[in-house]
Amino acid sequence: MLSMSIIAATDLSKHFRVGERESGFMGAMRHFFHRKYKTVEAVKSVTFSIEPGEIVGFLGANGAGKTTVLKMLTGLIHPTSGQAVVAGANPVKRDVSFLKQITLVMGQKQQLIWDLPALDSLRINAAVYDLSDDEYQSRLKELSQMLSLGDELKKPVRKLSLGERMKCELLAALIHQPRILFLDEPTLGLDVNAQAAVRDFLRDYNKKHNATILLTSHYMADITALCKRVIMIHQGSLIYDGSLDGVIERFAPYREVKLELREPCDRESLCAYGEVEMCEGRQARFIVQRSDLTRTINRMLAELDVLDMTITDPPIEETIGRLFKEGMA
């Protein structure tokens, strides 16, 4: 690993021992008296490093091992093997100096006290991190302005909208001004406007404090808006670490072809040229394998009355969506 890395994982693995139970009453009884176990390899020898100030997308289908990796990097669970070094520390030891440099935000979890105003939870967090009153007030002012929060901080958390609550969660998680942000689905369930607001805030926070961000999200708009680099894992193993644009070169063995025809198109007849994504009026859109592209284009031009043709790479959202939906070879 590079000495400059602020996050470094080397052959990081996590195995869980879980009980196996047969269905039915007798299966439950056998499980109670003669329990059988199996080992689940949630993460398998994952290695990567992240430099200070980077925003990196961490992608994978549900159950791929993303959250398990984040929990090992923050010290919440111990790796079965391998090593993690975050901000120069071993996360497993959970040293106070280490904890003051990181934060973990999980979109499906909350740290704010439900029946109290968010300000009360923020004061508790400030006390936990030993912030002076001046530090607390200064950071509260800065973050509330960046998040466009005002009177919302004085309302009981249960009366806030989901978007307002997520902003307050971010404020609470960042009140100690951490250097490293581990974000697990921070825009989960938010509407489009709230998602955009969270993305804008994270971009501004990164620029202002040179914060390092490792972000998992199933909303590809979060990834494409914030991350130049992505790390992808599949069934616990790292399968890609590189630029966002490079995902298409690596995992999209097809191109998107858009046609404008002189006559209205017929979907059934167009299927002979590739996978028809859209056929409306005189417009058609195909998915064509890269290996067949030249031959297919020549056939289209020879056999169809084409007015216009555009050949492009498929959208990054579509490429990654197909990977997660169909699995990987």
C-alpha positions as YAML, in Angstrom:
chain: A
units: angstrom
residues:
- id: 1
  name: MET
  ca: [0.00, 0.00, 0.00]
- id: 2
  name: LEU
  ca: [1.08, 3.55, -0.67]
- id: 3
  name: SER
  ca: [2.23, 5.46, 2.39]
- id: 4
  name: MET
  ca: [-0.02, 8.35, 1.30]
- id: 5
  name: SER
  ca: [-3.17, 6.22, 1.56]
- id: 6
  name: ILE
  ca: [-5.64, 7.30, 4.21]
- id: 7
  name: ILE
  ca: [-7.64, 4.06, 3.80]
- id: 8
  name: ALA
  ca: [-5.86, 0.80, 3.03]
- id: 9
  name: ALA
  ca: [-7.36, -2.69, 2.96]
- id: 10
  name: THR
  ca: [-5.04, -5.66, 2.40]
- id: 11
  name: ASP
  ca: [-6.54, -9.12, 1.75]
- id: 12
  name: LEU
  ca: [-9.49, -8.17, 3.94]
- id: 13
  name: SER
  ca: [-11.82, -11.13, 4.55]
- id: 14
  name: LYS
  ca: [-14.82, -11.82, 6.78]
- id: 15
  name: HIS
  ca: [-16.42, -15.22, 7.33]
- id: 16
  name: PHE
  ca: [-19.56, -15.82, 9.40]
- id: 17
  name: ARG
  ca: [-20.54, -19.10, 11.05]
- id: 18
  name: VAL
  ca: [-24.31, -19.47, 10.75]
- id: 19
  name: GLY
  ca: [-26.69, -22.21, 11.76]
- id: 20
  name: GLU
  ca: [-28.45, -24.39, 9.18]
- id: 21
  name: ARG
  ca: [-32.03, -25.34, 9.93]
- id: 22
  name: GLU
  ca: [-34.40, -27.65, 8.08]
- id: 23
  name: SER
  ca: [-38.01, -26.61, 7.59]
- id: 24
  name: GLY
  ca: [-40.87, -27.92, 9.71]
- id: 25
  name: PHE
  ca: [-41.28, -28.86, 13.37]
- id: 26
  name: MET
  ca: [-38.87, -31.79, 13.30]
- id: 27
  name: GLY
  ca: [-36.31, -29.64, 11.55]
- id: 28
  name: ALA
  ca: [-36.66, -27.06, 14.31]
- id: 29
  name: MET
  ca: [-36.21, -29.73, 17.00]
- id: 30
  name: ARG
  ca: [-33.12, -31.18, 15.33]
- id: 31
  name: HIS
  ca: [-31.73, -27.68, 15.00]
- id: 32
  name: PHE
  ca: [-32.34, -27.10, 18.72]
- id: 33
  name: PHE
  ca: [-30.62, -30.29, 19.94]
- id: 34
  name: HIS
  ca: [-28.07, -31.01, 17.17]
- id: 35
  name: ARG
  ca: [-27.26, -27.71, 15.55]
- id: 36
  name: LYS
  ca: [-25.39, -27.74, 12.25]
- id: 37
  name: TYR
  ca: [-23.35, -24.81, 11.00]
- id: 38
  name: LYS
  ca: [-21.99, -23.56, 7.71]
- id: 39
  name: THR
  ca: [-19.43, -20.87, 6.95]
- id: 40
  name: VAL
  ca: [-20.51, -17.92, 4.83]
- id: 41
  name: GLU
  ca: [-17.71, -15.99, 3.14]
- id: 42
  name: ALA
  ca: [-19.12, -12.46, 3.13]
- id: 43
  name: VAL
  ca: [-15.87, -10.77, 2.03]
- id: 44
  name: LYS
  ca: [-12.98, -12.54, 0.29]
- id: 45
  name: SER
  ca: [-9.46, -11.06, 0.22]
- id: 46
  name: VAL
  ca: [-10.42, -7.51, -0.76]
- id: 47
  name: THR
  ca: [-7.47, -5.17, -1.36]
- id: 48
  name: PHE
  ca: [-7.61, -1.45, -2.22]
- id: 49
  name: SER
  ca: [-6.30, 1.92, -1.08]
- id: 50
  name: ILE
  ca: [-7.81, 5.42, -1.08]
- id: 51
  name: GLU
  ca: [-5.92, 8.70, -1.01]
- id: 52
  name: PRO
  ca: [-6.84, 11.75, 1.14]
- id: 53
  name: GLY
  ca: [-9.62, 13.83, -0.40]
- id: 54
  name: GLU
  ca: [-10.87, 11.17, -2.81]
- id: 55
  name: ILE
  ca: [-14.58, 10.46, -3.25]
- id: 56
  name: VAL
  ca: [-14.89, 6.80, -4.20]
- id: 57
  name: GLY
  ca: [-18.05, 4.93, -5.10]
- id: 58
  name: PHE
  ca: [-18.35, 1.46, -3.57]
- id: 59
  name: LEU
  ca: [-20.71, -0.63, -5.69]
- id: 60
  name: GLY
  ca: [-22.22, -4.07, -5.59]
- id: 61
  name: ALA
  ca: [-25.57, -5.84, -5.60]
- id: 62
  name: ASN
  ca: [-27.46, -6.45, -2.37]
- id: 63
  name: GLY
  ca: [-25.52, -8.94, -0.29]
- id: 64
  name: ALA
  ca: [-22.24, -8.37, -2.17]
- id: 65
  name: GLY
  ca: [-20.42, -7.44, 1.06]
- id: 66
  name: LYS
  ca: [-20.31, -3.63, 0.88]
- id: 67
  name: THR
  ca: [-21.67, -2.92, 4.35]
- id: 68
  name: THR
  ca: [-19.48, -5.65, 5.85]
- id: 69
  name: VAL
  ca: [-16.39, -3.95, 4.40]
- id: 70
  name: LEU
  ca: [-17.50, -0.57, 5.78]
- id: 71
  name: LYS
  ca: [-18.03, -2.09, 9.23]
- id: 72
  name: MET
  ca: [-14.53, -3.61, 9.17]
- id: 73
  name: LEU
  ca: [-13.00, -0.29, 8.10]
- id: 74
  name: THR
  ca: [-14.75, 1.47, 11.00]
- id: 75
  name: GLY
  ca: [-13.91, -1.21, 13.56]
- id: 76
  name: LEU
  ca: [-17.49, -2.35, 14.18]
- id: 77
  name: ILE
  ca: [-16.61, -5.93, 13.27]
- id: 78
  name: HIS
  ca: [-13.27, -7.72, 13.23]
- id: 79
  name: PRO
  ca: [-11.94, -9.19, 9.98]
- id: 80
  name: THR
  ca: [-11.41, -12.94, 9.84]
- id: 81
  name: SER
  ca: [-8.12, -12.30, 8.08]
- id: 82
  name: GLY
  ca: [-6.26, -9.51, 6.37]
- id: 83
  name: GLN
  ca: [-5.64, -6.00, 7.62]
- id: 84
  name: ALA
  ca: [-7.18, -2.55, 7.46]
- id: 85
  name: VAL
  ca: [-5.40, 0.72, 8.20]
- id: 86
  name: VAL
  ca: [-7.53, 3.87, 8.38]
- id: 87
  name: ALA
  ca: [-6.00, 7.28, 9.16]
- id: 88
  name: GLY
  ca: [-2.86, 5.45, 10.28]
- id: 89
  name: ALA
  ca: [-4.74, 3.37, 12.85]
- id: 90
  name: ASN
  ca: [-5.99, -0.19, 13.19]
- id: 91
  name: PRO
  ca: [-9.82, 0.18, 13.26]
- id: 92
  name: VAL
  ca: [-10.21, -2.91, 15.45]
- id: 93
  name: LYS
  ca: [-8.61, -1.09, 18.40]
- id: 94
  name: ARG
  ca: [-11.25, 1.70, 18.25]
- id: 95
  name: ASP
  ca: [-8.83, 4.26, 19.71]
- id: 96
  name: VAL
  ca: [-10.41, 7.60, 20.62]
- id: 97
  name: SER
  ca: [-8.06, 9.47, 18.30]
- id: 98
  name: PHE
  ca: [-9.18, 7.20, 15.45]
- id: 99
  name: LEU
  ca: [-12.90, 7.56, 16.20]
- id: 100
  name: LYS
  ca: [-12.62, 11.34, 16.15]
- id: 101
  name: GLN
  ca: [-11.38, 11.20, 12.56]
- id: 102
  name: ILE
  ca: [-14.16, 9.07, 11.05]
- id: 103
  name: THR
  ca: [-17.90, 8.89, 10.75]
- id: 104
  name: LEU
  ca: [-20.31, 6.24, 9.48]
- id: 105
  name: VAL
  ca: [-23.71, 7.24, 8.10]
- id: 106
  name: MET
  ca: [-26.20, 4.50, 7.26]
- id: 107
  name: GLY
  ca: [-29.30, 5.62, 5.40]
- id: 108
  name: GLN
  ca: [-31.47, 2.94, 7.03]
- id: 109
  name: LYS
  ca: [-30.29, 3.72, 10.59]
- id: 110
  name: GLN
  ca: [-30.73, 6.81, 12.75]
- id: 111
  name: GLN
  ca: [-28.80, 8.26, 15.64]
- id: 112
  name: LEU
  ca: [-31.12, 11.17, 16.46]
- id: 113
  name: ILE
  ca: [-33.45, 10.79, 19.44]
- id: 114
  name: TRP
  ca: [-36.93, 10.40, 17.96]
- id: 115
  name: ASP
  ca: [-39.00, 12.52, 20.36]
- id: 116
  name: LEU
  ca: [-36.48, 15.32, 20.94]
- id: 117
  name: PRO
  ca: [-35.39, 18.21, 18.73]
- id: 118
  name: ALA
  ca: [-32.29, 17.47, 16.65]
- id: 119
  name: LEU
  ca: [-30.43, 20.20, 18.56]
- id: 120
  name: ASP
  ca: [-30.57, 18.08, 21.72]
- id: 121
  name: SER
  ca: [-28.93, 15.13, 19.94]
- id: 122
  name: LEU
  ca: [-26.32, 17.49, 18.48]
- id: 123
  name: ARG
  ca: [-25.39, 18.74, 21.95]
- id: 124
  name: ILE
  ca: [-24.96, 15.13, 23.09]
- id: 125
  name: ASN
  ca: [-22.68, 14.41, 20.14]
- id: 126
  name: ALA
  ca: [-20.66, 17.55, 20.86]
- id: 127
  name: ALA
  ca: [-20.15, 16.35, 24.44]
- id: 128
  name: VAL
  ca: [-19.16, 12.85, 23.27]
- id: 129
  name: TYR
  ca: [-16.46, 14.34, 21.04]
- id: 130
  name: ASP
  ca: [-15.27, 16.80, 23.71]
- id: 131
  name: LEU
  ca: [-16.07, 19.89, 21.63]
- id: 132
  name: SER
  ca: [-15.85, 23.23, 23.35]
- id: 133
  name: ASP
  ca: [-18.92, 25.44, 23.19]
- id: 134
  name: ASP
  ca: [-17.19, 27.71, 20.69]
- id: 135
  name: GLU
  ca: [-16.26, 24.73, 18.47]
- id: 136
  name: TYR
  ca: [-19.79, 23.38, 18.68]
- id: 137
  name: GLN
  ca: [-21.45, 26.69, 17.82]
- id: 138
  name: SER
  ca: [-19.02, 27.36, 14.96]
- id: 139
  name: ARG
  ca: [-19.52, 23.94, 13.38]
- id: 140
  name: LEU
  ca: [-23.26, 24.02, 13.96]
- id: 141
  name: LYS
  ca: [-23.48, 27.34, 12.13]
- id: 142
  name: GLU
  ca: [-21.29, 26.17, 9.25]
- id: 143
  name: LEU
  ca: [-23.05, 22.84, 8.71]
- id: 144
  name: SER
  ca: [-26.60, 24.16, 9.16]
- id: 145
  name: GLN
  ca: [-25.89, 26.80, 6.51]
- id: 146
  name: MET
  ca: [-24.41, 24.24, 4.12]
- id: 147
  name: LEU
  ca: [-27.44, 21.96, 4.66]
- id: 148
  name: SER
  ca: [-30.01, 24.79, 4.61]
- id: 149
  name: LEU
  ca: [-31.26, 23.85, 8.07]
- id: 150
  name: GLY
  ca: [-32.87, 26.40, 10.38]
- id: 151
  name: ASP
  ca: [-36.00, 25.93, 12.44]
- id: 152
  name: GLU
  ca: [-36.01, 22.24, 11.50]
- id: 153
  name: LEU
  ca: [-33.34, 21.71, 14.16]
- id: 154
  name: LYS
  ca: [-35.78, 22.85, 16.85]
- id: 155
  name: LYS
  ca: [-38.56, 20.44, 15.90]
- id: 156
  name: PRO
  ca: [-38.92, 16.92, 17.32]
- id: 157
  name: VAL
  ca: [-37.24, 14.52, 14.92]
- id: 158
  name: ARG
  ca: [-40.48, 12.56, 14.43]
- id: 159
  name: LYS
  ca: [-42.09, 15.67, 12.89]
- id: 160
  name: LEU
  ca: [-39.41, 16.13, 10.23]
- id: 161
  name: SER
  ca: [-39.73, 14.94, 6.65]
- id: 162
  name: LEU
  ca: [-37.40, 12.15, 5.54]
- id: 163
  name: GLY
  ca: [-35.23, 14.63, 3.66]
- id: 164
  name: GLU
  ca: [-35.01, 17.00, 6.64]
- id: 165
  name: ARG
  ca: [-34.20, 14.10, 8.95]
- id: 166
  name: MET
  ca: [-31.40, 12.90, 6.66]
- id: 167
  name: LYS
  ca: [-29.88, 16.38, 6.64]
- id: 168
  name: CYS
  ca: [-29.99, 16.44, 10.45]
- id: 169
  name: GLU
  ca: [-28.39, 12.98, 10.53]
- id: 170
  name: LEU
  ca: [-25.55, 14.26, 8.36]
- id: 171
  name: LEU
  ca: [-25.09, 17.29, 10.60]
- id: 172
  name: ALA
  ca: [-24.94, 15.07, 13.68]
- id: 173
  name: ALA
  ca: [-22.45, 12.73, 12.01]
- id: 174
  name: LEU
  ca: [-20.17, 15.60, 10.95]
- id: 175
  name: ILE
  ca: [-20.31, 17.87, 14.00]
- id: 176
  name: HIS
  ca: [-16.82, 16.66, 15.03]
- id: 177
  name: GLN
  ca: [-15.46, 17.48, 11.54]
- id: 178
  name: PRO
  ca: [-14.20, 14.01, 10.60]
- id: 179
  name: ARG
  ca: [-11.53, 13.53, 7.93]
- id: 180
  name: ILE
  ca: [-13.09, 10.31, 6.62]
- id: 181
  name: LEU
  ca: [-16.76, 9.72, 5.77]
- id: 182
  name: PHE
  ca: [-18.13, 6.20, 5.31]
- id: 183
  name: LEU
  ca: [-21.58, 6.64, 3.76]
- id: 184
  name: ASP
  ca: [-23.87, 3.64, 3.32]
- id: 185
  name: GLU
  ca: [-26.92, 4.57, 1.21]
- id: 186
  name: PRO
  ca: [-27.18, 8.16, 2.55]
- id: 187
  name: THR
  ca: [-29.95, 9.09, 0.08]
- id: 188
  name: LEU
  ca: [-32.03, 5.94, 0.62]
- id: 189
  name: GLY
  ca: [-35.74, 6.71, 0.24]
- id: 190
  name: LEU
  ca: [-35.27, 10.42, -0.42]
- id: 191
  name: ASP
  ca: [-37.08, 12.23, -3.22]
- id: 192
  name: VAL
  ca: [-35.15, 13.64, -6.19]
- id: 193
  name: ASN
  ca: [-34.77, 17.13, -4.72]
- id: 194
  name: ALA
  ca: [-33.57, 15.82, -1.35]
- id: 195
  name: GLN
  ca: [-31.08, 13.50, -3.07]
- id: 196
  name: ALA
  ca: [-29.67, 16.42, -5.05]
- id: 197
  name: ALA
  ca: [-29.37, 18.52, -1.87]
- id: 198
  name: VAL
  ca: [-27.42, 15.77, -0.09]
- id: 199
  name: ARG
  ca: [-25.12, 15.33, -3.10]
- id: 200
  name: ASP
  ca: [-24.44, 19.07, -3.28]
- id: 201
  name: PHE
  ca: [-23.63, 19.14, 0.43]
- id: 202
  name: LEU
  ca: [-21.22, 16.21, 0.21]
- id: 203
  name: ARG
  ca: [-19.44, 17.79, -2.76]
- id: 204
  name: ASP
  ca: [-19.09, 21.11, -0.90]
- id: 205
  name: TYR
  ca: [-17.94, 19.41, 2.32]
- id: 206
  name: ASN
  ca: [-15.31, 17.46, 0.41]
- id: 207
  name: LYS
  ca: [-13.93, 20.61, -1.22]
- id: 208
  name: LYS
  ca: [-13.96, 22.68, 1.95]
- id: 209
  name: HIS
  ca: [-12.35, 20.12, 4.29]
- id: 210
  name: ASN
  ca: [-10.53, 17.81, 1.82]
- id: 211
  name: ALA
  ca: [-12.57, 15.00, 3.37]
- id: 212
  name: THR
  ca: [-12.19, 11.44, 2.08]
- id: 213
  name: ILE
  ca: [-15.53, 9.81, 1.22]
- id: 214
  name: LEU
  ca: [-16.31, 6.14, 0.58]
- id: 215
  name: LEU
  ca: [-19.88, 6.02, -0.70]
- id: 216
  name: THR
  ca: [-22.24, 3.11, -1.33]
- id: 217
  name: SER
  ca: [-25.48, 3.82, -3.13]
- id: 218
  name: HIS
  ca: [-27.98, 2.13, -5.39]
- id: 219
  name: TYR
  ca: [-28.88, 5.51, -6.85]
- id: 220
  name: MET
  ca: [-26.44, 5.82, -9.73]
- id: 221
  name: ALA
  ca: [-27.05, 9.57, -9.85]
- id: 222
  name: ASP
  ca: [-25.17, 9.76, -6.52]
- id: 223
  name: ILE
  ca: [-22.20, 7.91, -7.99]
- id: 224
  name: THR
  ca: [-22.06, 9.70, -11.34]
- id: 225
  name: ALA
  ca: [-22.41, 13.12, -9.68]
- id: 226
  name: LEU
  ca: [-19.74, 12.61, -7.01]
- id: 227
  name: CYS
  ca: [-17.30, 9.83, -7.92]
- id: 228
  name: LYS
  ca: [-14.58, 9.71, -10.55]
- id: 229
  name: ARG
  ca: [-13.43, 6.35, -9.23]
- id: 230
  name: VAL
  ca: [-15.45, 3.28, -8.30]
- id: 231
  name: ILE
  ca: [-14.68, 0.01, -6.54]
- id: 232
  name: MET
  ca: [-17.00, -2.89, -7.36]
- id: 233
  name: ILE
  ca: [-17.42, -6.13, -5.45]
- id: 234
  name: HIS
  ca: [-19.43, -9.19, -6.42]
- id: 235
  name: GLN
  ca: [-20.19, -12.03, -4.00]
- id: 236
  name: GLY
  ca: [-17.55, -10.70, -1.61]
- id: 237
  name: SER
  ca: [-14.72, -10.39, -4.15]
- id: 238
  name: LEU
  ca: [-13.31, -7.22, -5.68]
- id: 239
  name: ILE
  ca: [-13.91, -7.28, -9.45]
- id: 240
  name: TYR
  ca: [-13.09, -3.70, -10.49]
- id: 241
  name: ASP
  ca: [-11.17, -0.72, -9.15]
- id: 242
  name: GLY
  ca: [-10.77, 2.17, -11.55]
- id: 243
  name: SER
  ca: [-12.39, 5.13, -13.24]
- id: 244
  name: LEU
  ca: [-16.14, 5.39, -13.58]
- id: 245
  name: ASP
  ca: [-15.80, 5.67, -17.36]
- id: 246
  name: GLY
  ca: [-13.71, 2.50, -17.38]
- id: 247
  name: VAL
  ca: [-16.70, 0.48, -16.15]
- id: 248
  name: ILE
  ca: [-18.22, 0.65, -19.63]
- id: 249
  name: GLU
  ca: [-15.03, -0.55, -21.32]
- id: 250
  name: ARG
  ca: [-14.72, -3.42, -18.86]
- id: 251
  name: PHE
  ca: [-18.31, -4.58, -18.40]
- id: 252
  name: ALA
  ca: [-20.38, -3.36, -21.37]
- id: 253
  name: PRO
  ca: [-19.57, -5.59, -24.35]
- id: 254
  name: TYR
  ca: [-22.24, -3.80, -26.41]
- id: 255
  name: ARG
  ca: [-23.04, -0.43, -27.95]
- id: 256
  name: GLU
  ca: [-26.29, 1.50, -28.18]
- id: 257
  name: VAL
  ca: [-27.54, 2.25, -31.72]
- id: 258
  name: LYS
  ca: [-30.27, 4.82, -32.35]
- id: 259
  name: LEU
  ca: [-32.03, 4.96, -35.70]
- id: 260
  name: GLU
  ca: [-34.39, 7.36, -37.41]
- id: 261
  name: LEU
  ca: [-36.20, 5.58, -40.26]
- id: 262
  name: ARG
  ca: [-38.09, 6.98, -43.20]
- id: 263
  name: GLU
  ca: [-41.13, 4.80, -42.43]
- id: 264
  name: PRO
  ca: [-42.67, 3.82, -39.06]
- id: 265
  name: CYS
  ca: [-40.73, 0.92, -37.56]
- id: 266
  name: ASP
  ca: [-41.96, -2.57, -36.79]
- id: 267
  name: ARG
  ca: [-40.50, -4.05, -33.61]
- id: 268
  name: GLU
  ca: [-40.82, -7.68, -34.70]
- id: 269
  name: SER
  ca: [-38.87, -7.19, -37.92]
- id: 270
  name: LEU
  ca: [-36.21, -5.07, -36.18]
- id: 271
  name: CYS
  ca: [-35.40, -7.87, -33.69]
- id: 272
  name: ALA
  ca: [-33.23, -9.44, -36.39]
- id: 273
  name: TYR
  ca: [-30.64, -6.68, -35.86]
- id: 274
  name: GLY
  ca: [-30.22, -6.84, -32.09]
- id: 275
  name: GLU
  ca: [-32.02, -6.30, -28.81]
- id: 276
  name: VAL
  ca: [-34.71, -3.67, -29.45]
- id: 277
  name: GLU
  ca: [-34.96, -1.33, -26.46]
- id: 278
  name: MET
  ca: [-37.39, 1.14, -28.02]
- id: 279
  name: CYS
  ca: [-39.55, 1.29, -31.15]
- id: 280
  name: GLU
  ca: [-41.86, 4.28, -31.42]
- id: 281
  name: GLY
  ca: [-42.98, 5.82, -34.70]
- id: 282
  name: ARG
  ca: [-39.89, 6.23, -36.87]
- id: 283
  name: GLN
  ca: [-37.44, 6.05, -33.90]
- id: 284
  name: ALA
  ca: [-35.73, 2.86, -32.74]
- id: 285
  name: ARG
  ca: [-33.00, 2.05, -30.26]
- id: 286
  name: PHE
  ca: [-30.94, -1.17, -30.18]
- id: 287
  name: ILE
  ca: [-28.38, -2.90, -28.00]
- id: 288
  name: VAL
  ca: [-25.76, -4.50, -30.26]
- id: 289
  name: GLN
  ca: [-22.80, -6.62, -29.19]
- id: 290
  name: ARG
  ca: [-19.48, -4.87, -29.90]
- id: 291
  name: SER
  ca: [-18.17, -7.95, -31.70]
- id: 292
  name: ASP
  ca: [-21.15, -7.80, -34.11]
- id: 293
  name: LEU
  ca: [-21.31, -4.01, -34.44]
- id: 294
  name: THR
  ca: [-19.68, -3.52, -37.86]
- id: 295
  name: ARG
  ca: [-21.59, -6.38, -39.49]
- id: 296
  name: THR
  ca: [-24.91, -5.27, -37.92]
- id: 297
  name: ILE
  ca: [-24.46, -1.61, -38.97]
- id: 298
  name: ASN
  ca: [-23.71, -2.66, -42.55]
- id: 299
  name: ARG
  ca: [-26.87, -4.80, -42.59]
- id: 300
  name: MET
  ca: [-29.00, -1.97, -41.22]
- id: 301
  name: LEU
  ca: [-27.73, 0.49, -43.82]
- id: 302
  name: ALA
  ca: [-28.23, -2.02, -46.62]
- id: 303
  name: GLU
  ca: [-31.65, -3.36, -45.59]
- id: 304
  name: LEU
  ca: [-33.39, -0.44, -43.82]
- id: 305
  name: ASP
  ca: [-34.33, 3.02, -45.10]
- id: 306
  name: VAL
  ca: [-32.23, 4.94, -42.56]
- id: 307
  name: LEU
  ca: [-32.40, 8.73, -42.31]
- id: 308
  name: ASP
  ca: [-30.07, 9.08, -39.31]
- id: 309
  name: MET
  ca: [-27.96, 6.82, -37.11]
- id: 310
  name: THR
  ca: [-26.17, 7.41, -33.78]
- id: 311
  name: ILE
  ca: [-23.81, 4.93, -32.10]
- id: 312
  name: THR
  ca: [-22.93, 5.52, -28.45]
- id: 313
  name: ASP
  ca: [-21.83, 3.71, -25.31]
- id: 314
  name: PRO
  ca: [-24.77, 2.75, -23.09]
- id: 315
  name: PRO
  ca: [-25.45, 4.97, -20.05]
- id: 316
  name: ILE
  ca: [-23.33, 4.04, -17.01]
- id: 317
  name: GLU
  ca: [-26.52, 3.57, -14.96]
- id: 318
  name: GLU
  ca: [-27.79, 0.99, -17.43]
- id: 319
  name: THR
  ca: [-24.48, -0.87, -17.57]
- id: 320
  name: ILE
  ca: [-24.17, -1.25, -13.80]
- id: 321
  name: GLY
  ca: [-27.88, -2.00, -13.47]
- id: 322
  name: ARG
  ca: [-27.51, -4.90, -15.89]
- id: 323
  name: LEU
  ca: [-24.51, -6.21, -14.00]
- id: 324
  name: PHE
  ca: [-26.38, -6.29, -10.72]
- id: 325
  name: LYS
  ca: [-29.55, -7.71, -12.25]
- id: 326
  name: GLU
  ca: [-28.05, -10.41, -14.45]
- id: 327
  name: GLY
  ca: [-24.95, -11.27, -12.43]
- id: 328
  name: MET
  ca: [-21.38, -11.43, -13.71]
- id: 329
  name: ALA
  ca: [-19.54, -14.09, -15.61]
...
